């Protein structure tokens, strides 16, 4: 339970209101029409997503018994 709360808090660090906003941010960065703030937001989003994914995978590996 505590682990899920930690993951949720990490995801809430990302300051995006919708998936469409995230895609618009990605498009701006890919087309070089982004500001330094856009690039930092995208980098933060990628760091948080990578960290949360790694934590979920690690938790899944521990919870599944071999066999």
N, C-alpha and C positions, 0 to 999 in steps of 0.2 A: 504494500500500500504506500509506504513512504517513498519507495523508488518511483512510483507513478507520479506522485506529487512533484518530485524533483524534476522528472521529465517534462511534466506539464509547465512548470515554472520556466524551464529552459526555453520551451517553445514560445511561451508568452513574452520572452525577451525580444522576439522578432516583431518589429513595429510595422506590420502589414495588416491591412483590414480584410483582404480577400485574396484568393488565388489569382484573380485577374490582376490585382495590383502587383503581385509578385512577378507575373509574366510580363507586365509592362516594364517593370524595373529591369528584368533580364533583357528585354528587347532594347531598352535604352543603352544598357552596357554593351551589348553585342554590336550595336550600330554606331558606337562611339559618340552618342549624343548625351552622354551621362555626365553628371557632375562628380566631383570627388566624394560628395555625400552619398550619391547613388552607388558608387563603387564600394564604399565602406559598408553600406547597408547590405549589399549583395554578399560581400565577404562575410559579414556577421551571420547572415541567413545560412550561408554554406557551412560555417563553423558550427553553428547550433544544430543544423540538420545532421551533419556528420557525427557530432558528439551524441546526439539522441539516438541515432541509428545504431551506433556502436554499443551504447548502453542497452538498448533493446535486444540486440543480438547476443550480447554477453549474458543477459538475464535469461534468454531463451536457451542458451547452451547449458547453463547451470541447472535449469528446471527440468530438462528432458533427461530421464534416466536412460542409460545405454541399454540397447537390447531389443 
